[in-house]
Amino acid sequence: MVKQRNPLKILLLHLVLIFFVGITIMPIVLVFGSSLDANATMNSKTLFPSFAEMSLTNYKRLFSETQYLHWIMNTVIVATLSSLIALAVTAVAGYAFSRFHFFGRKHGLMAMILLQMFPAAMAMVAIFRLLQYLGNITGGAIGLNSLLGLSLVYIGSGIPFNTWMIKGYVDSLPKELEESALIDGATPTQTFVKIILPLLGPILAVVAIFNFIAPYSDFIFPSVLMFEESKYTVATGMQSFISGNFSTNWTLFTSGSIVGAIPIMLIFFALQGFLVEGLTKGAVKG
């Protein structure tokens, strides 16, 4: 006998969900409404400007009067490099920690857990000095005020967490797949590339998203390691809109926020199916 649900409980549940969805959406509505306001302040008495007051002036100024597109390009370059290199490194490392037994394996895993407990910002001085040294020996190609140097910072800080995620996912894959391939004459490299790697699609999508979002939205590292305006990322570049004592322009800032969120939204919607599968399957071994 199917138990009937209480209509009052269902109604209350929906009201609670609608309430929290409204709280989540309200800041987005406020930012979008402010971006359509031609004034340079956020002193409007209404949440959304009237139709007569709406204008695309802030978006026009964003692309014509600032280096916003250049900042977006810098950010995409750093985020893409961080994502691709992190995928290559952590996919191999996670597979090795999951399938092979070697000296230092246990201690290596514990060391990565310990490293993950400390924020990367705590190592800011060490990172600054290291990039300064790399810049001296590479002629500035890799070092301070370079996009490649900034990418290496994000790659290094994300390796422990990403390796553990991939290891957990590989642990859930049956070892019989590799054993069958080895019996058929495949080498360990062929087994990894042709059998295991295609099965890692969901967790690799998770790693790609995380490693793309982190540098895309970060402000601390670019503000310390990048000195020239032409090398700014979108977060540090937009900060200049509101950092002046007498030239704060919040509506220009909100316009940049709306445009800057579009790439992240597109990537998330394209990979959201992999995201759910990748985050859940690695937690269950079977």
N, C-alpha and C positions, 0 to 999 in steps of 0.2 A: 504494500500500500504506500503510495507516494504521499509524503507529508506536504500539506499545503503551506505555502509561505505566508507569513503575516503581511498584509498590504501596508500596514502602518510602518513596520520595520523597513520595508523596501522603500517607502516614501522618504523616511528619515535618512536612510543610507544615500539615496540619490541627492537629497538636499545637502548633506554633508559633502558629497563629492563635488557638487556644483559650487559650493562655497569655496572649497580649496582650489578648484579650477579657476574660479574668479580671482582669487588672491594671486594665483600664478600668472594669469593673463594680464591683470591690471597694470603692472609695471611696463609690460610690452606695449600696451595701448597708450600709456602715458608717454613713453619714449617716442613712439611713432607719431602721436599727435603733436608733440613738441617739435619734431623734425619738419612738420608742415607749417609751423608758425614762423612768419617772416621776422619776428622780433628776435633779438639776440639774447633774451632772458627767458626764464621759466616762471615768470610771475603771473601767468594767466590764471584766471579764477575758475576756468572750466577744464575738465579733464581732456577734452578734445576740442580743437578750435572749430568755430563755425565754418560752414562751407564758403562763406564770403571771405574769411580770413586765411583759408588754406592757400599755400603757395609752394612751389618747388624751388624757390630761391635758394634755400640752404643746400639742396642737392646740386644745383648748378654751381654755386660757389665752391662746394666741396671738390668738384672735378676741375674747375677752372682756376681757382685761386690758391689751391694747396697742392702738395705732392702726394695726395691720398692714394692715387692709383700706383704710384711708385712704392709707397709703403705696403700696399696690399701685395704687390709683386714680390717684395722682399720677404714678407711673411709667408707667402705661398712657397717660395723657394726654400726657406728654412724648414717649414713644416713638412714639405715633401721629402727633402733630404733626410730629415730626422726619421720620418716614417719608413722610408725605403731601406735605409741602412739598419735601422732597428729591427725590421722584419728579417733581414738577412742574418744578422748576428744572433738574435734571440731564437729564431727558428732552429738553428743548428745547436745552440747552447741548450735550449729546452729539451730537444730530442736526446742529446748526449747525456744530460742529467737524468733523464727518464729511463733510458734503455741500457746505458753502459755503467759498469762498476769500475771505478778507477780510484787511485790514491787521491785523497782530498775531496772526494765527492760530497760526503756528508758535511764536512767543515765548510766547503764552498757554498753549499745551500744555506747553511746557518749564517755565513758571513753576508750573503745577499739579503737575508731577512733582517739582520742587524743594520745593514746600510740603509734599508728601506725605512727604518724607524726614525732616521734623522732627516730633516728637510734639506734639500739641496742648497738652499740659501745659506745654511750654516757654513758651507764650504766656499762662500763667495770670495773671500780673500785668497784662498788657495787656487780657486779657478781663475781669478784675475791674474795672479802671478804666473800660473801655468800658461795661459794664453799669451801673456806678455813675453814669456820665454819662447814659445812656439813662433810668435810673430818675428822675433829677432832672428831665429835660425831659418825661417822660411821666407823672409823678405816681406812679411805682412800678408802672405796668402792665407795662412792659417794663424789666427791670433786675435788680438783685440781689434774691434771695429771691422770684422770680416764676417760675412754670412756663414761661411764654412766653419769658422771657429765657434760661432753661436750654435750652429747645428750640432757640433760635437758635444757641447754642454748638455743639450737635451737628450742626445743619444745615450750618453754615459749615465745620466740621472735616471733614465727609464729602464735600463737593462735589468736590474734585479727583479723588479715587479713583473716585467714582461716575460722574463725567463721562467719565473715561477708559474705564471698563467699558462704558458705553452707546455711546461712540464706536466702540469695537472691535466691538461687536455690529452697529451700523448699517453699518460697513464691510463686513460679511459679507453684507449684503442687496444684491441686484442693483439697479443704478440704473435698469434698464429699466422697473421698476414705476412709478417716479415719472415717467419720461419719457412713458410711455403715458398716464398720468393727465393730464399737462400738455397732451398733444396732444388729448385728449378735452375739454379746456376747464376742467379743474380748476385752482383757484388753488394756490399753494404751501402755504397754510394747510390747505386741504381735502386736499391730497395727504398732508400730515403726519398730520392727525387721522384720516382715513378709511382710509389705506393703510399708512403706516409705523407708527403708534402701535399698532394691533392686533397687528402682527408683533413688537413689542417686549415682549410679555407675559412671556416667560421671563426676560429681563434685568431687567425692572422688578420682577419677583418677587424676584430676587436683591438688588436695591437696597433693596427694602422690608424684607427679612429683616435685612440688615446694619444698616440704619438703625433698625430696631426693637430689635435685640439690643444695640447699642452703648449707648444711654442706659439700657436696662433693667438692664444688668449693671454699669454704671460706678459707681464710688464717689468718685473724686477730685473731679470737678467739682461734684457736689451737696454734698459735704462742705465745699467752700470757698465756694460761691455761695448756699447755702440756710442760713438761720439759725434759722427756726422749726420746731418739731417737726411742726407740721401741714403744712409744705411739704416734708418729707423724702420722698425716694424710698425704695424698698424696701431698697436697699443701705445707705444711711446710717441708715435707721431700725433695721435689724437690727443694725447695729454697736453700738447702744446696749445690746443684750442682753449683750455681752461686754466692754464698755469700762470697767465699774465696777471699782474696786479690790477690793470685797468682795461684789459682786452679779453675778458672771459666771454666765450661765445658758446653757451650750452646748446643752443639749437643746432649749430654746426656739428657739435660733438654727438648729439643724438642722431643726426643724419648719417654720420660715419658709423655709428653703432648699428643702425639698421642695415646699411649696405654691407658692413663687415660680417654680419651674421649670416648672410645668404650662402657663402661657400660651405660653412659648417652645416647648415640646414640641408643643403643638397647632398653632401657626403653622408650625413646621418640617415636621411630617408632612403638613399640608395643602398646602404649597408645595414639597415636596421634588422632585417631578417637574420643576417649572419651574427649581429650583435647579441641578440637574445640567445641564439643557439650556442654561441661561443662562450658566453658567460655562465650558462647553466650546465652544459655537458661536462666541462672540466671538473665540476664539483661532484660528479657521480662516476664512480669507477665500476665498469661492468663489461 
